[in-house]
Amino acid sequence: MNKTWMALLTKFLVTLVAAYLALTLIGGATFTQILVIAVVGTALNYLLGDLVILPSGGNITASICDGLVAAILAYAVIRVWGVTTTVNWWSLAIFAILVAVFEYFFHNYLKKSEEVAP
C-alpha cells in the first residue's frame, strides 16, 4: 500500500509541474488554480485512467484519455474560477501532451510493479 501512495504522490507532483509549466508560465493561471487542477486531476486520472481504462483499453488509450481529462479539467477550473485568468488553447494542449507522455511511462511502471495497485 505504501508504494501505491508513493506512486500517487509522484503522479500528483508531475501533474503539478506540468500544470505550472503549461498553464502558469505560458497561460497565466494562478498557483491556487494549478493546485486545484493537480489535486483533482490526479484523483480523476487515477480513478478513470489507471483503474478503468488501462486494464480494458491499454496503455496508449489510457494515456490519451488522461491527457484529455487533464486538459478538460484545467479548462473547466479556469473558466469557473473567473475572468481574470486567460489560458489559451496552446497552453491547454501542451498540458495535455505533458500529462499523456508522463502517464504512458507511469502506466508501464504500474503494469510492471506488483506492489502498486492496480
C-alpha positions in Angstrom: 0.0 0.0 0.0 2.9 2.4 0.7 4.1 2.0 -2.9 0.7 3.0 -4.1 0.8 6.2 -2.1 4.3 7.0 -3.4 3.1 6.4 -7.0 0.1 8.7 -6.4 2.4 11.4 -4.8 4.7 11.1 -7.9 1.6 11.4 -10.2 0.5 14.5 -8.3 3.9 16.2 -8.4 4.3 15.6 -12.1 0.8 16.9 -12.8 1.6 19.9 -10.6 4.8 20.7 -12.5 3.2 20.1 -15.9 0.3 22.4 -15.0 2.7 25.0 -13.7 4.9 24.9 -16.9 2.0 24.9 -19.3 -0.7 26.8 -17.6 1.2 29.4 -15.5 4.3 30.1 -17.5 2.5 30.0 -20.8 -1.1 30.6 -19.9 -1.1 32.8 -16.8 -3.0 30.7 -14.3 -2.5 31.3 -10.6 -0.8 28.8 -8.3 -4.1 28.1 -6.4 -5.8 27.2 -9.7 -2.8 24.9 -10.6 -3.0 23.3 -7.2 -6.7 22.5 -7.6 -6.1 21.2 -11.1 -3.3 19.0 -9.8 -5.2 17.5 -6.9 -8.5 16.9 -8.8 -6.6 15.8 -11.9 -4.5 13.3 -10.1 -7.6 11.7 -8.5 -9.6 11.7 -11.7 -6.8 10.3 -13.8 -6.0 7.6 -11.2 -9.7 6.5 -10.9 -10.6 6.8 -14.5 -7.4 6.2 -16.4 -5.5 3.8 -14.2 -8.3 1.7 -12.7 -10.9 1.7 -15.5 -9.4 2.4 -18.9 -5.9 1.0 -18.5 -7.0 -2.6 -17.8 -9.5 -2.7 -20.6 -8.2 -0.3 -23.2 -4.5 -0.5 -22.9 -1.7 2.0 -22.2 -2.0 4.3 -25.3 -5.7 4.7 -24.9 -5.5 5.3 -21.2 -2.6 7.8 -21.7 -4.5 9.8 -24.3 -7.6 9.8 -22.1 -5.6 11.0 -19.1 -4.2 13.9 -21.2 -7.7 14.9 -22.4 -9.2 14.6 -19.0 -6.4 16.8 -17.5 -6.9 19.5 -20.2 -10.7 19.5 -19.9 -10.5 19.7 -16.1 -8.0 22.6 -16.4 -10.2 24.4 -18.8 -13.3 23.9 -16.5 -11.5 25.0 -13.4 -10.1 28.2 -15.1 -13.5 29.0 -16.7 -15.3 28.6 -13.4 -12.7 30.5 -11.4 -13.3 33.8 -13.1 -12.4 36.1 -16.0 -9.1 37.3 -14.6 -7.1 34.3 -15.9 -6.5 33.9 -19.6 -5.3 30.5 -20.5 -5.0 29.9 -24.2 -5.6 26.7 -26.2 -1.9 26.2 -26.7 -1.2 26.0 -23.0 -4.0 23.5 -22.6 -2.7 21.4 -25.5 0.8 21.5 -24.0 -0.6 20.5 -20.6 -2.5 17.6 -22.2 0.6 16.4 -24.1 2.8 16.6 -21.0 0.3 14.6 -18.9 -0.2 12.0 -21.6 3.5 11.4 -22.1 4.1 11.0 -18.3 1.1 8.8 -18.0 2.4 6.5 -20.7 5.5 5.8 -18.7 3.6 5.8 -15.4 1.3 3.1 -16.8 4.3 0.9 -17.8 5.5 1.2 -14.2 2.1 0.3 -12.8 2.0 -2.8 -15.0 5.5 -4.0 -14.0 5.1 -3.3 -10.3 3.3 -5.9 -8.3 3.3 -3.8 -5.2 1.3 -0.9 -6.7 -2.4 -1.0 -7.4 -3.8 -1.7 -10.0 
